[in-house]
Amino acid sequence: MLNAIANCFKSVLRPTDLSSLDKGPAENLTAIMTSKQHSETTDVDKVILNFEKNKEFCVEPATLQSLQQLIQWVANFTLYLLASLPQQYHNMIRFPGGGLLADHKALSSLRELLVVIRFWGLIRHTCLPVFTKTSENLDVVSLLFKLLTRTLLCQGSEPDENLLDECCLLPSQVLVPKLYLATEAAGVTSPSLALNPLPLSFEYKCEPEFMQFTHEPIMLEGSIPAFQKYDIVRHIYMGSNPSIYKQCTRCSSVSMVKVSPKSSATRAWDQRWARACPCGGHWKLVKSST
């Protein structure tokens, strides 16, 4: 999902002057972020000055607003990773997606996306991610960029205690939302299959109750669960009991059947997952009985 969103964001980047660029904005972004001047910079605003000066990217405000849910997911995922770092390091607890903390490419991609999000916020402030904070003066995006850069610089060695302490404080500063990252074991391979005596009885077009299995993910300390169905494609909540929706036959993730696209970018995003779930499984149509 991270790679898909990164490609989606970079596909909408447009230079203000096509004739003056040898490379596209996406290539220039990577080159600037990996340069000696900015590779160790922990202040996102200093990096933004470089793009403001050259007017590197130009995206319509309406397009930015339509991508707000994906922007929110990137920020939430970064927050989730950094908040899980102390528990993974001290308590040796492995969270879904936590292995990306050791992936230099993934952390660099997240760092680039935070810069893009910060820059887009200058064009349209309402497209920025929204957080529940304990202090109104806390700049969450700037804080995440700083901690993510320091985590990236610690690759290949143990993270320093100051970094772990700051990451440990994150759940007390910002509400960490629940993320749906793990693929549930469902369908014929459900764990419930091994808990029932043989022979098993099945009825055509009817899922037996003994095959139903609820996956209980590991909760990050300080995060708050949401008792609603979550659209795995558009990253928005669908309510606790939607009347009709699509469900993946492989991982049981759900998505809304049809949503009017707000821009060409969101239309392309929806069409990408029209035939299959992000996990690769096929969709089935589910209608609520109530």
N, C-alpha and C positions, 0 to 999 in steps of 0.2 A: 504493500500500500504506500509506503514511503516513496519508493521509486516512481510509482504511478503518479502521485501527487506532484513530485518534483518535476517530472516530465510535463505534467499539465501546466504548472506555473511557468516553466521556461518556454512553453509553446506560445504563451500569450505575450511574452516580452517583445516589444517593438522599439527599435531605435528611432530617434527623432530625425536623423539624417542618414538615409541608406547609403548615400554615395561616399560618406566619410569613414565607413567602417570596413575593415578587412575581415573581421570576425563578427559573428552574431552576438547579441547581448548575453546569451547563456554562456558562450565560450569566454567572453570578456569577464563575466562574473566569476567564473571558476579561476581564471588567470589572476584576477585582482585578489581574490580571497586566499590563494595559495602563494602570493608574492611575499617576499621577505618583509615588506612594509606592513602588511595586514595579517599575515598568518598567525601572529602572536598578539594581535590587538584584541583587548577585552572590552573595548568601548565601541558599541555598535554605531554610535553617532559619528565617530571619527571615520568609520568606513563609509557611512552614508554620504559624508561630505565629498568623497571622491566621485560618487554617482551623481550628486547634485551638480557638481561643477561641470561634468561632461554631459549631463542630461542623457544618461545612458538608456533609460527605459521610458516608454510612453505607453500607458494602458488606459483605456477608457474607464472612467469612474463607475459606469454601470456594470462593466465586466468585473471590476474588482469587488463590487458589492455582491454579485452573484456567486463569487468564490469564497464568501465569508466562512461558510461551514468547513471548507477544506483548510482555510487559514487557521480556523479555530482548532482543527484536529492536529495540525502541525505543532501549534503552541502547546496544546494539551499533552501531546506525545512527548515533546521535549521536557515538559514539566514532570511527567510521569517517570521518564528515564532518570532524570537527575535526582528526583526524590527517592527513587529506589536504590540509588548507588550505595548509601551507607548500609542499608539492610543486606544488600547482596555482598558487600565487602566484609562486614563484621559478622553477620549472622549466617552467611553462606546460603541465603535464600535465593532461589532462581525464579524470577518473575517472567511471564510471557513477554518476549521482546527485549528482555534485559541483556541478552547477549550482544546487542548492538552497541553497548557501551565499550566493547572491545573492538568494534569495527570502525577503523579509521575512515573508511569511505562513507559510511552511514552518518557518522558524526559530522564530517565535513559537509555532507549534503544538508543536514539539519542546520548547520551554521550558515550556509548560503541562503537557505529558505528564510531564516530569521532576518537576514539583511534585506531580502526582497520584501518581506512583510513590513518591515520598518519603513522602507522606501515607499511602498504602496500606501502606507498610512498617511504620508505627507500629501498624497493625491486625494485620498478619500479616507477620512478619519474613521468613519463608521464601518469600514471593512476590517479594522483591527480586531484581534481576539479579545474576548471579554472574560474577565476573571472575577471571582469573589475573593476580595482581599481584606486583610485586617487593618491595612493602612491605605488610605486613598492616595497618598503620595508615592506609593511603591510602584516603580516602573518595572513591570514583570518581564516584558520582552527584553529590556536591557539587562536585567538580572540573569535571565536564562542564557542570553548570549555570552555574558561574562563567565558563568559557571561552565557552559558548554565548551568554551574556548580553553579554559583551564583543564577540563577533563580531557580534551583532545591533546593538550600538551603533555599530559601524564601518560599517554599511550606507551606501553612497553615497560612501565614502572608502576610502583604502587602509588595511589593517589595520596596527596598530603593531607594531614589531619585538618588543616584549615578548610580545605575544599569539602571534606566529608562533613565537617561541622556546619558549613553553610548549606549544603544539600540537605542535611538533617533538619534544618530550620524551615525548609520550604513548605512542608505541610502546615506549619503553624502560621505562615505568612499568606499562603494562597491555598484555596480549596483545590485539592487534586481530584478531578473527576474520574469516574470509572471508565476504563477503556476496554474495548472488546477486541482483544488481540489473539487469543488462543482459539485454535480450531477444535470444536467439540467433537467427541467421538459419538456419532449418531448413525442412523440407518441400520443396515444389517450388521455392521460391526459394533453396534452399541455394546457397552460393557454389561448391560442388562441381559444380554444373550447368554452369558456364562453363568448367570445367577438363577436361571430357571431350568427345571428338570426336562429331560428329553422324553418323548418327542415333542416338538413345538408345533402348534396349530396356527395356521395363517388363513386369512380370508381375503379374497381379491378386493382391492381398493379400500381396504380397512386396516389401519395400523393398530395392532394389538396393544393393550395397555402395558403389558410386561416389557415391550420394546422401548417405551418412553423413558428417557434418561435426561436428567438435568445436570448440566456441567456447573460445578462450583469453582470458579477461578480463585486464585490466591489474591486476596485483597491487600493492597498497599496500605501500610499504617498511615492513618490520617485521611484516607480517601473516603468518599461518601457514595454508597451504591444508589443507583437509580432504578426504581421499580417500574420501568417502562420499556417497551420494545424499541430497539435502536436500529435505524437504517444503516446497514453496513456499507452502502454505496455512497449515500449523500451525507452521512455522519450527522444526522439529526434524529431527535426522538419522535416516535410515531404515536405515543400514547400507550396506555396499558392494555387496551383491547381494540385495535383497529378492525374495521369491518371486513376489509379484504387486503391482502398483502402477498408478496412473494416470499417463499422460504427455500433456502438451499437444501437439497437432498443429501448433501455431504456433511456440512458443518452446522446446519440448522440456523444460520444467520438469516435475517429478514430484511426486506426492502419494500418500499412503496411500489405499487404497481405502475403508476404513471404520475409524473409531475410535469407541469408546464415549465420548460426551460426558460431561464431568465436571460441567457446569452448564448452565443455560439460555443463558448468554452464549456458551459455546463451541459449543453446539448451533446457535445462530443464526449464529455465525461459519462453521461447517462448511457449513451449508445455503446460505450466501451464495455459496460457490464450488463447489456441487455440480454445477451444469450447465456451468460454464466456468472456465477458468484466470483468475487475476487479470489476465493480459494480454488476455483476451477470446477466446482460442482454445478449441477443443473438446477434451475429454478422450478418450483412447483407452486401452483396457485392455492392459497389457503383462504377460506371464508370463515369468519367468526360465526359461532353457533348462536351467540346472543346479540 
